[in-house]
Amino acid sequence: MDNVKLYLRGVELDRRTAAGLAGAVGVVGALTVLVRTVSSRRVAKEKIQRARDRRDESLQRAEQAVLRYKESHPLGDSALILTLSLSELTKQLQEGSLNPEDVFYSYMEKTLDLNKKLNCCTGILLESFDQLKTVASNKEGLLYGVPVSIKDNIAYKNYDSSCGVIIKLEQPEDKDSVIVEVLKRQGAIPFVKTNLPQGLLSYDCSNPIYGQTVNPHNLQKTSGGSSGGEGALIGGGGSLLGIGTDIGGSIRAPASFCGICGFKATSGRLSSQGVRAALPGQKSVLSSSGPMARDVDSLALCMQALLCDHMFSLDPTVPPIPFNAQIYQSSSPLTIGYLENDGFTGPTPSMARGIREVKALLEQAGHTLVPYSPLKMSDVIPEMVLKGILGDGGTTLLQILEGGPLDPCVKDQVIHYSLPKWWKKTVSFLLKPLAPRVASICSGICGVGSVAYQWKHQSAIEDYIHETIAEWRRCNIDVLLCPVLGPAFNFSYCGKLTCAGSSMILYNLLNFPAGVVPVSTVTAEDEEKLKHYKGNYQDYLDKLFKQAVSGGEGLPVAVQCVALPWQDELCLRFMKEVEQLVKQNKK
């Protein structure tokens, strides 16, 4: 018996020892995690500071170069140069009545001044000063002597393509993207990289590295995203032509918010080599590059310049289809589908008015307008779009955001992505009878779940594309006039309203070319009507949307123009028609 007692005491001592050891190990583990976290934050902070220092140095060196040039070459025509359209500018450059140096330094000076106000640049491309010295050797280029801005995620040799995330800092590109190479071949001078939101998947434009970009028309509003730096810079007059990317309205939302023209080409029409994506490999909802500018002719000239033999040679995956100027210049009457409301996100009063006014102008010009409604929007946005982009439930996006602070503009959406899948499904189930749209979004951000379901999902998208094309043909429409997100949002709302851009992201899913044209501005009457805005669902998201766009008097109002896949020139031609009719009406 005594032996048994001694044994039990020994076991108890072993247990206490083990517990003590476990506790010690736990403390050591917690300390290790704490040390790693502190170290990681310190490393991130240092990387951010170095990135900001590089940007500041490039801005300072550019300012000094502008001052030196102005001392030896007074820029008497600078104000005039900044007012010229792209077609006027290229004509004068090629005729020799303007020289590339005056143009370059005029835009560089304007960009530097504008950046102090809008925070739209991630850095000046200092190699542009060297390129300027040799640009005269390519006077035949369609963009000879034209300074061009590029979004930060477009590769330029020796510069980061940060995508607004710390993990991609200090990884300079070893060569230019194909788009940049072709721009240079056509005589253009890429001179600045522009800001974007953290991780790219936002309609806002802020990140922990470079901060918040603001709207050139109202500094209390966002410039839009993710090509928000481009939108702000061009909208403020600091660039004549820029290149953005678009996976859910990332060209079109900034164009709408900042009062410029933007065009999302059919995915695959322009090379994507060297264009960095937030979610590389995601193929359900396609990203596309495209030009942003003050007018539609500039977009068309840029597309014509890019769609050349040099691009087709550099990237054989791009179909060798040159720009069809005959279609762009056509004036034959069109049959145009139109809608004010996509059925998912109700338009603001100003945007609905923009559609009605443009519809009336098109009818007066002899075009035929046909009512149209997108198919199955209540299912398509959560089930096809969200599950397509977030097929892994947001895991990849969360991984690229690791190692640094989370920007307020994406915090709300990232928090939802990081919740356990069972929690999102439970919330979706509980909310379904009370808030069906919110419930469907909670379900959508769960992702596809399995490879087998991924295949079914992609097959369903293919079927939906064919159904939509069949519906267009049943309605006998050539192009579509529809709303675009806007007017510009107040800060902090974009992350809470990730599906508000349903009218734009639909055409990434369908891979239809789409563009935005400014047509009006928000009036006091629009703001008064906004007070009574209910939306389509009269739910929490509609209330947030109303708050997001409030206080928009004087901001740009735009419309969206859409065409079938590979009919990019027809889409641009339709945009040009809208632009001309609006201008004539104002006169």
C-alpha positions as CSV (number, residue, x, y, z in Angstrom):
1,M,0.0,0.0,0.0
2,D,2.8,2.4,0.9
3,N,4.4,1.6,-2.4
4,V,1.2,2.6,-4.2
5,K,1.0,5.9,-2.3
6,L,4.6,6.6,-3.2
7,Y,3.9,5.8,-6.8
8,L,0.8,8.1,-6.9
9,R,2.8,10.9,-5.3
10,G,5.4,10.5,-7.9
11,V,2.8,10.7,-10.7
12,E,1.4,13.8,-9.1
13,L,4.9,15.4,-9.0
14,D,5.4,14.4,-12.6
15,R,2.1,16.0,-13.5
16,R,3.0,19.2,-11.7
17,T,6.4,19.2,-13.4
18,A,4.8,18.6,-16.7
19,A,2.3,21.3,-16.1
20,G,5.0,23.7,-15.1
21,L,7.1,22.8,-18.1
22,A,4.0,23.2,-20.4
23,G,3.3,26.6,-18.8
24,A,6.9,27.6,-19.3
25,V,6.8,26.4,-22.9
26,G,3.6,28.4,-23.4
27,V,5.1,31.5,-22.0
28,V,8.2,31.0,-24.2
29,G,6.0,30.4,-27.2
30,A,3.9,33.5,-26.5
31,L,7.1,35.6,-26.0
32,T,8.4,34.2,-29.3
33,V,5.3,35.2,-31.2
34,L,5.4,38.6,-29.5
35,V,9.0,39.1,-30.5
36,R,8.3,38.0,-34.1
37,T,5.3,40.3,-34.3
38,V,7.3,43.3,-33.0
39,S,10.2,42.4,-35.3
40,S,7.8,42.0,-38.3
41,R,6.2,45.4,-37.6
42,R,9.6,47.0,-37.3
43,V,10.7,45.5,-40.6
44,A,7.5,46.7,-42.2
45,K,7.9,50.2,-40.8
46,E,11.5,50.4,-42.1
47,K,10.5,49.1,-45.6
48,I,7.6,51.7,-45.7
49,Q,10.0,54.5,-44.7
50,R,12.5,53.5,-47.4
51,A,9.8,53.4,-50.0
52,R,8.6,56.9,-49.0
53,D,12.2,58.1,-49.0
54,R,12.7,56.8,-52.6
55,R,9.5,58.5,-53.7
56,D,10.5,61.8,-52.0
57,E,14.0,61.6,-53.5
58,S,12.5,61.1,-57.0
59,L,10.1,64.1,-56.5
60,Q,12.9,66.3,-55.3
61,R,15.2,65.4,-58.2
62,A,12.4,66.0,-60.7
63,E,11.7,69.4,-59.1
64,Q,15.4,70.4,-59.4
65,A,15.4,69.3,-63.0
66,V,12.3,71.4,-63.8
67,L,13.9,74.4,-62.1
68,R,17.1,74.0,-64.1
69,Y,15.2,73.7,-67.4
70,K,13.0,76.7,-66.6
71,E,16.1,78.8,-65.9
72,S,17.6,78.0,-69.3
73,H,14.3,77.6,-71.3
74,P,11.5,79.8,-70.0
75,L,8.3,77.9,-70.3
76,G,6.2,80.7,-71.9
77,D,3.8,78.3,-73.5
78,S,3.3,76.0,-70.5
79,A,-0.3,77.0,-69.8
80,L,-1.2,76.6,-73.4
81,I,0.5,73.2,-73.7
82,L,-1.5,71.9,-70.8
83,T,-4.8,72.9,-72.5
84,L,-4.1,71.0,-75.7
85,S,-5.9,67.7,-76.4
86,L,-3.8,64.7,-77.2
87,S,-4.5,64.9,-80.9
88,E,-3.6,68.6,-81.0
89,L,-0.5,68.0,-79.0
90,T,0.8,65.1,-81.2
91,K,0.1,67.1,-84.3
92,Q,2.1,70.0,-83.1
93,L,4.9,67.8,-81.9
94,Q,5.2,66.0,-85.2
95,E,5.0,69.2,-87.1
96,G,7.8,70.7,-84.9
97,S,5.8,73.7,-83.7
98,L,6.2,72.3,-80.2
99,N,9.3,70.5,-78.9
100,P,9.1,67.4,-76.6
101,E,11.2,69.1,-73.9
102,D,8.7,72.0,-73.3
103,V,5.8,69.5,-73.3
104,F,7.6,67.1,-70.9
105,Y,8.7,69.8,-68.4
106,S,5.3,71.5,-68.5
107,Y,3.6,68.2,-67.5
108,M,6.3,67.3,-65.0
109,E,5.9,70.7,-63.3
110,K,2.1,70.3,-63.2
111,T,2.3,66.8,-61.8
112,L,4.7,67.8,-59.0
113,D,2.4,70.7,-58.0
114,L,-0.7,68.5,-58.2
115,N,0.8,65.7,-56.2
116,K,1.3,68.0,-53.2
117,K,-2.4,68.6,-53.2
118,L,-3.8,65.1,-54.2
119,N,-1.0,62.7,-53.2
120,C,-1.5,60.8,-56.5
121,C,2.1,59.7,-57.3
122,T,4.2,56.8,-56.0
123,G,7.3,58.1,-57.7
124,I,8.8,59.9,-60.7
125,L,10.4,57.6,-63.3
126,L,13.8,59.3,-63.4
127,E,14.8,57.4,-66.5
128,S,12.2,59.6,-68.4
129,F,14.7,62.4,-68.3
130,D,17.2,60.3,-70.2
131,Q,14.5,59.0,-72.6
132,L,13.6,62.6,-73.4
133,K,17.1,63.2,-74.8
134,T,16.7,60.3,-77.3
135,V,13.0,60.6,-78.1
136,A,13.6,62.7,-81.2
137,S,15.0,59.6,-82.9
138,N,11.4,58.1,-83.1
139,K,9.4,61.0,-84.5
140,E,7.3,58.5,-86.5
141,G,5.7,57.1,-83.3
142,L,2.0,57.8,-82.9
143,L,2.7,59.1,-79.4
144,Y,5.9,60.9,-80.2
145,G,6.9,63.2,-77.3
146,V,3.8,62.5,-75.2
147,P,4.4,62.2,-71.4
148,V,2.4,59.2,-70.1
149,S,1.5,58.2,-66.5
150,I,1.2,54.5,-65.5
151,K,-0.5,52.8,-62.6
152,D,1.9,51.5,-59.9
153,N,1.2,47.8,-60.7
154,I,2.5,48.1,-64.3
155,A,6.1,47.0,-64.5
156,Y,8.8,49.5,-65.2
157,K,12.4,48.3,-65.1
158,N,14.2,48.9,-61.7
159,Y,11.1,50.1,-60.0
160,D,8.7,48.2,-57.6
161,S,5.2,47.3,-58.7
162,S,4.0,47.4,-55.1
163,C,0.2,46.9,-55.5
164,G,0.1,48.9,-52.3
165,V,1.4,46.0,-50.1
166,I,4.6,45.8,-48.1
167,I,5.4,42.2,-49.3
168,K,6.0,43.5,-52.8
169,L,8.4,46.4,-51.8
170,E,12.1,46.2,-52.6
171,Q,11.5,43.8,-55.5
172,P,12.3,46.0,-58.5
173,E,11.3,44.8,-61.9
174,D,14.0,43.4,-64.1
175,K,12.3,44.6,-67.3
176,D,9.5,46.8,-68.6
177,S,6.0,45.5,-69.1
178,V,5.1,44.9,-72.7
179,I,2.7,47.9,-72.6
180,V,5.5,50.2,-71.4
181,E,7.9,48.8,-74.1
182,V,5.3,49.5,-76.8
183,L,4.5,53.0,-75.5
184,K,8.3,53.8,-75.7
185,R,8.5,52.4,-79.2
186,Q,5.6,54.7,-80.2
187,G,7.6,57.7,-78.9
188,A,5.7,58.1,-75.6
189,I,7.6,59.0,-72.4
190,P,6.3,57.2,-69.2
191,F,7.3,59.7,-66.5
192,V,5.4,58.9,-63.3
193,K,3.8,55.9,-61.4
194,T,0.5,56.6,-59.7
195,N,-1.1,55.5,-56.5
196,L,-3.6,52.6,-55.8
197,P,-5.3,50.9,-52.9
198,Q,-3.7,48.2,-50.7
199,G,-4.1,44.9,-52.6
200,L,-5.9,46.6,-55.6
201,L,-9.4,45.2,-54.8
202,S,-11.0,48.5,-53.7
203,Y,-12.9,51.4,-55.2
204,D,-10.8,53.7,-52.9
205,C,-7.2,54.7,-53.3
206,S,-5.2,54.4,-50.1
207,N,-2.4,52.2,-48.8
208,P,-0.1,52.2,-45.8
209,I,2.9,53.0,-47.9
210,Y,1.9,56.1,-49.8
211,G,-1.3,57.1,-48.1
212,Q,-4.7,58.4,-49.4
213,T,-5.2,59.9,-52.8
214,V,-8.0,62.5,-52.9
215,N,-10.4,63.7,-55.6
216,P,-9.3,66.7,-57.7
217,H,-12.8,68.1,-57.7
218,N,-13.4,67.8,-53.9
219,L,-10.6,67.0,-51.5
220,Q,-13.0,65.5,-49.0
221,K,-13.9,62.7,-51.5
222,T,-11.9,59.7,-52.8
223,S,-10.6,59.6,-56.3
224,G,-11.9,56.1,-56.8
225,G,-9.9,52.9,-57.3
226,S,-8.0,51.0,-58.0
227,S,-6.6,53.2,-60.7
228,G,-7.3,56.2,-58.5
229,G,-3.9,57.8,-58.8
230,E,-4.4,57.9,-62.6
231,G,-7.9,59.3,-62.2
232,A,-6.8,62.1,-59.8
233,L,-3.7,63.0,-61.9
234,I,-5.5,63.2,-65.2
235,G,-8.6,64.7,-63.7
236,G,-6.4,67.4,-62.1
237,G,-4.6,68.1,-65.4
238,G,-1.2,66.6,-64.5
239,S,-1.3,64.0,-67.2
240,L,-2.7,63.8,-70.7
241,L,-2.8,60.1,-71.0
242,G,-2.5,57.2,-68.5
243,I,-2.7,53.4,-68.3
244,G,-4.8,51.7,-65.7
245,T,-6.1,48.2,-65.0
246,D,-9.6,47.1,-64.3
247,I,-11.0,43.9,-62.6
248,G,-14.2,45.3,-61.2
249,G,-14.4,48.9,-62.4
250,S,-10.8,49.9,-61.4
251,I,-10.5,52.1,-64.5
252,R,-14.2,53.1,-64.8
253,A,-14.8,54.1,-61.1
254,P,-11.9,56.6,-61.0
255,A,-12.9,57.9,-64.4
256,S,-16.4,58.5,-63.1
257,F,-15.3,60.0,-59.8
258,C,-12.7,62.3,-61.4
259,G,-14.6,63.4,-64.5
260,I,-12.4,61.8,-67.2
261,C,-12.8,59.1,-69.8
262,G,-11.6,55.6,-69.2
263,F,-11.7,52.4,-71.2
264,K,-11.5,48.8,-70.2
265,A,-10.5,46.8,-73.2
266,T,-11.6,43.2,-73.8
267,S,-9.3,41.1,-71.6
268,G,-6.6,39.7,-73.9
269,R,-6.8,42.5,-76.4
270,L,-3.8,44.2,-74.8
271,S,-0.8,42.4,-73.3
272,S,-0.9,41.5,-69.6
273,Q,2.8,40.6,-69.4
274,G,4.3,42.7,-66.7
275,V,1.0,43.9,-65.4
276,R,0.9,42.8,-61.7
277,A,-2.4,41.4,-60.4
278,A,-3.6,41.2,-56.8
279,L,-4.7,37.6,-57.3
280,P,-2.6,36.1,-60.1
281,G,-4.1,33.0,-61.6
282,Q,-7.7,33.9,-60.9
283,K,-9.5,33.5,-64.2
284,S,-13.2,33.6,-63.4
285,V,-13.5,37.4,-63.4
286,L,-11.0,38.8,-65.9
287,S,-8.8,41.8,-65.4
288,S,-7.9,44.1,-68.3
289,S,-5.7,47.1,-69.0
290,G,-6.8,50.2,-70.7
291,P,-6.2,53.9,-71.3
292,M,-7.5,56.9,-69.2
293,A,-7.6,60.4,-70.6
294,R,-9.6,63.6,-70.9
295,D,-11.5,62.7,-74.1
296,V,-12.4,59.6,-76.2
297,D,-10.1,60.4,-79.1
298,S,-7.2,60.1,-76.8
299,L,-8.3,56.7,-75.7
300,A,-8.7,55.6,-79.3
301,L,-5.3,57.0,-80.3
302,C,-3.7,55.1,-77.4
303,M,-5.4,51.9,-78.4
304,Q,-4.3,52.4,-82.0
305,A,-0.7,53.0,-80.8
306,L,-0.7,49.9,-78.5
307,L,-2.3,47.5,-81.0
308,C,0.7,47.3,-83.3
309,D,3.1,44.7,-84.7
310,H,5.6,45.4,-81.9
311,M,3.0,44.3,-79.2
312,F,2.0,41.3,-81.2
313,S,5.7,40.3,-81.6
314,L,6.6,40.8,-77.9
315,D,3.5,38.9,-76.7
316,P,2.3,36.2,-79.2
317,T,-0.6,35.4,-76.8
318,V,-2.3,38.7,-77.9
319,P,-4.4,38.2,-81.0
320,P,-2.8,40.2,-83.9
321,I,-5.8,42.5,-84.4
322,P,-4.8,46.0,-85.3
323,F,-7.0,48.9,-84.3
324,N,-9.9,49.3,-86.8
325,A,-10.2,53.0,-87.4
326,Q,-13.0,52.5,-89.9
327,I,-15.3,51.2,-87.2
328,Y,-14.3,53.9,-84.8
329,Q,-15.0,56.7,-87.4
330,S,-18.3,55.2,-88.5
331,S,-21.4,57.3,-88.2
332,S,-24.1,54.8,-89.0
333,P,-27.1,54.7,-86.7
334,L,-26.9,52.3,-83.8
335,T,-29.5,50.2,-81.9
336,I,-28.7,50.9,-78.3
337,G,-29.9,49.0,-75.3
338,Y,-30.3,51.1,-72.2
339,L,-31.0,50.8,-68.4
340,E,-31.1,53.1,-65.4
341,N,-30.9,50.3,-62.8
342,D,-29.1,47.0,-63.0
343,G,-31.4,45.5,-60.3
344,F,-28.6,45.0,-57.7
345,T,-27.4,48.5,-56.9
346,G,-29.9,51.3,-57.4
347,P,-28.4,54.4,-59.1
348,T,-28.1,57.7,-57.4
349,P,-30.5,60.4,-58.7
350,S,-27.6,62.2,-60.5
351,M,-26.5,59.0,-62.3
352,A,-30.1,58.0,-63.3
353,R,-30.6,61.6,-64.7
354,G,-27.4,61.2,-66.7
355,I,-28.7,58.1,-68.4
356,R,-32.0,59.7,-69.2
357,E,-30.4,62.8,-70.6
358,V,-28.0,60.9,-72.8
359,K,-30.8,58.6,-74.0
360,A,-32.8,61.6,-75.2
361,L,-29.8,63.0,-77.0
362,L,-29.1,59.7,-78.7
363,E,-32.7,59.4,-79.9
364,Q,-32.7,62.9,-81.2
365,A,-29.5,62.0,-83.2
366,G,-31.4,59.2,-84.9
367,H,-30.3,56.2,-82.9
368,T,-32.8,53.5,-81.8
369,L,-33.0,53.0,-78.0
370,V,-34.3,49.7,-76.6
371,P,-35.0,48.9,-72.9
372,Y,-32.6,46.2,-71.6
373,S,-32.2,44.4,-68.2
374,P,-29.1,42.4,-67.2
375,L,-29.9,38.8,-66.5
376,K,-30.1,37.2,-63.0
377,M,-28.2,40.0,-61.2
378,S,-29.3,39.0,-57.7
379,D,-27.6,35.7,-58.2
380,V,-24.8,36.6,-60.6
381,I,-23.0,39.2,-58.3
382,P,-22.7,36.9,-55.2
383,E,-22.6,33.5,-56.8
384,M,-20.5,34.2,-59.9
385,V,-18.6,37.4,-59.3
386,L,-17.7,37.1,-55.6
387,K,-17.1,33.4,-55.6
388,G,-15.0,33.9,-58.8
389,I,-12.7,36.6,-57.4
390,L,-12.6,35.0,-53.9
391,G,-12.5,31.4,-55.0
392,D,-10.3,30.6,-52.1
393,G,-12.4,32.6,-49.6
394,G,-9.9,35.4,-49.6
395,T,-6.9,33.4,-48.4
396,T,-4.5,34.6,-51.1
397,L,-5.5,38.2,-50.5
398,L,-5.0,37.9,-46.8
399,Q,-1.5,36.4,-47.4
400,I,-0.3,39.3,-49.5
401,L,-1.5,41.7,-46.8
402,E,0.6,40.0,-44.2
403,G,3.6,41.6,-42.7
404,G,2.3,45.2,-42.4
405,P,-0.5,47.4,-41.2
406,L,-4.0,47.3,-42.7
407,D,-5.2,50.4,-44.4
408,P,-8.5,51.8,-43.2
409,C,-9.9,51.8,-46.8
410,V,-9.8,48.0,-47.0
411,K,-10.1,47.1,-43.3
412,D,-13.9,46.4,-43.3
413,Q,-13.8,44.0,-46.3
414,V,-10.7,42.2,-45.1
415,I,-12.2,41.6,-41.7
416,H,-15.1,39.8,-43.3
417,Y,-12.8,37.7,-45.5
418,S,-10.8,36.6,-42.4
419,L,-13.8,35.3,-40.5
420,P,-14.1,31.4,-40.4
421,K,-16.1,29.9,-43.2
422,W,-18.6,28.3,-40.8
423,W,-19.2,31.8,-39.3
424,K,-19.9,33.4,-42.7
425,K,-22.2,30.5,-43.7
426,T,-24.1,30.8,-40.4
427,V,-24.5,34.6,-40.7
428,S,-25.7,34.1,-44.3
429,F,-28.3,31.6,-43.2
430,L,-29.6,33.7,-40.3
431,L,-29.7,36.9,-42.4
432,K,-31.4,35.4,-45.4
433,P,-35.1,36.1,-44.4
434,L,-34.2,39.6,-43.1
435,A,-31.6,40.9,-45.5
436,P,-31.3,38.6,-48.5
437,R,-28.7,40.7,-50.4
438,V,-26.4,40.9,-47.4
439,A,-26.9,37.2,-46.8
440,S,-26.0,36.4,-50.4
441,I,-22.8,38.5,-50.1
442,C,-21.8,36.6,-46.9
443,S,-22.2,33.4,-48.8
444,G,-20.3,34.7,-51.8
445,I,-17.2,35.6,-49.9
446,C,-16.9,31.9,-48.7
447,G,-15.4,31.0,-52.1
448,V,-16.1,27.9,-54.1
449,G,-15.1,25.3,-51.6
450,S,-13.5,22.6,-53.9
451,V,-11.9,22.0,-57.3
452,A,-15.0,20.2,-58.5
453,Y,-17.1,23.1,-57.6
454,Q,-14.6,25.5,-59.2
455,W,-15.1,23.7,-62.5
456,K,-18.9,23.8,-62.2
457,H,-18.6,27.5,-61.3
458,Q,-16.5,28.3,-64.4
459,S,-18.8,26.3,-66.6
460,A,-21.8,28.3,-65.2
461,I,-20.0,31.6,-66.0
462,E,-19.4,30.4,-69.6
463,D,-23.2,29.6,-69.9
464,Y,-24.1,33.0,-68.5
465,I,-21.9,34.8,-71.1
466,H,-23.6,32.9,-73.9
467,E,-27.0,33.6,-72.4
468,T,-26.2,37.3,-72.2
469,I,-25.0,37.4,-75.8
470,A,-28.2,35.6,-76.9
471,E,-30.3,38.2,-75.0
472,W,-28.4,41.0,-76.7
473,R,-29.2,39.4,-80.1
474,R,-32.8,38.8,-79.2
475,C,-33.1,42.6,-78.4
476,N,-31.1,43.3,-81.6
477,I,-28.8,45.8,-79.8
478,D,-25.3,46.8,-81.0
479,V,-24.2,48.5,-77.7
480,L,-25.4,49.2,-74.2
481,L,-25.9,52.5,-72.3
482,C,-25.9,51.9,-68.5
483,P,-25.0,53.4,-65.2
484,V,-21.5,53.6,-63.6
485,L,-20.7,53.9,-59.9
486,G,-20.8,57.5,-58.7
487,P,-20.7,60.2,-57.8
488,A,-17.4,60.1,-55.9
489,F,-17.6,58.5,-52.4
490,N,-16.9,60.0,-49.1
491,F,-13.9,58.4,-47.3
492,S,-14.2,55.1,-45.5
493,Y,-17.2,53.8,-47.4
494,C,-15.7,51.8,-50.2
495,G,-14.6,48.9,-48.0
496,K,-18.1,48.6,-46.7
497,L,-19.7,48.6,-50.1
498,T,-17.6,46.2,-52.1
499,C,-20.6,45.2,-54.3
500,A,-21.8,48.7,-55.0
501,G,-20.0,48.5,-58.4
502,S,-22.2,45.8,-59.7
503,S,-22.9,47.8,-62.8
504,M,-19.2,47.7,-63.7
505,I,-18.0,44.4,-62.4
506,L,-20.6,42.6,-64.5
507,Y,-18.7,43.4,-67.6
508,N,-15.4,41.9,-66.3
509,L,-17.3,38.7,-65.7
510,L,-18.7,38.8,-69.2
511,N,-15.4,40.1,-70.6
512,F,-17.3,42.9,-72.6
513,P,-15.3,46.1,-73.4
514,A,-16.7,49.0,-71.4
515,G,-15.9,52.7,-71.1
516,V,-16.9,55.8,-69.1
517,V,-17.8,59.2,-70.4
518,P,-18.5,62.3,-68.2
519,V,-21.8,63.9,-69.1
520,S,-22.9,66.3,-66.3
521,T,-22.3,67.3,-62.7
522,V,-24.4,66.7,-59.6
523,T,-26.9,69.4,-59.0
524,A,-28.6,70.8,-55.8
525,E,-31.8,69.1,-57.1
526,D,-30.0,65.7,-57.3
527,E,-28.8,66.2,-53.7
528,E,-32.4,66.9,-52.6
529,K,-33.7,63.8,-54.3
530,L,-30.9,61.8,-52.7
531,K,-32.4,62.5,-49.3
532,H,-35.3,60.2,-50.4
533,Y,-33.1,57.5,-51.9
534,K,-34.3,54.0,-50.9
535,G,-32.3,51.7,-53.3
536,N,-33.4,48.4,-54.6
537,Y,-33.5,46.4,-51.3
538,Q,-34.0,49.2,-48.7
539,D,-31.4,47.4,-46.6
540,Y,-28.3,48.3,-44.6
541,L,-26.2,48.5,-47.8
542,D,-28.6,50.9,-49.4
543,K,-28.4,53.2,-46.4
544,L,-24.6,53.1,-46.5
545,F,-24.6,53.8,-50.2
546,K,-26.8,56.9,-49.6
547,Q,-24.3,58.1,-47.0
548,A,-21.3,57.3,-49.2
549,V,-22.4,59.6,-52.1
550,S,-23.9,62.4,-50.1
551,G,-22.5,65.9,-50.4
552,G,-21.7,65.5,-54.0
553,E,-23.0,68.7,-55.5
554,G,-20.7,69.8,-58.4
555,L,-19.0,66.4,-58.7
556,P,-18.8,64.7,-62.2
557,V,-21.7,62.6,-63.4
558,A,-20.9,59.9,-66.0
559,V,-22.4,57.1,-68.1
560,Q,-21.1,53.7,-69.1
561,C,-20.9,52.4,-72.7
562,V,-20.5,48.6,-73.4
563,A,-20.1,46.4,-76.4
564,L,-19.7,42.7,-77.1
565,P,-16.3,41.0,-76.7
566,W,-13.6,42.1,-79.2
567,Q,-15.7,45.0,-80.4
568,D,-13.5,47.5,-78.6
569,E,-13.6,50.0,-81.5
570,L,-17.4,49.9,-81.6
571,C,-17.5,50.6,-77.9
572,L,-15.1,53.6,-78.3
573,R,-17.2,54.8,-81.3
574,F,-20.3,54.8,-79.1
575,M,-18.4,56.6,-76.4
576,K,-17.4,59.2,-78.9
577,E,-21.0,59.6,-80.0
578,V,-22.1,60.3,-76.4
579,E,-19.2,62.7,-75.9
580,Q,-20.0,64.7,-79.0
581,L,-23.8,64.9,-78.4
582,V,-23.2,66.1,-74.8
583,K,-20.8,68.8,-76.0
584,Q,-23.2,70.0,-78.7
585,N,-26.0,70.1,-76.2
586,K,-24.0,72.2,-73.8
587,K,-23.2,74.7,-76.6
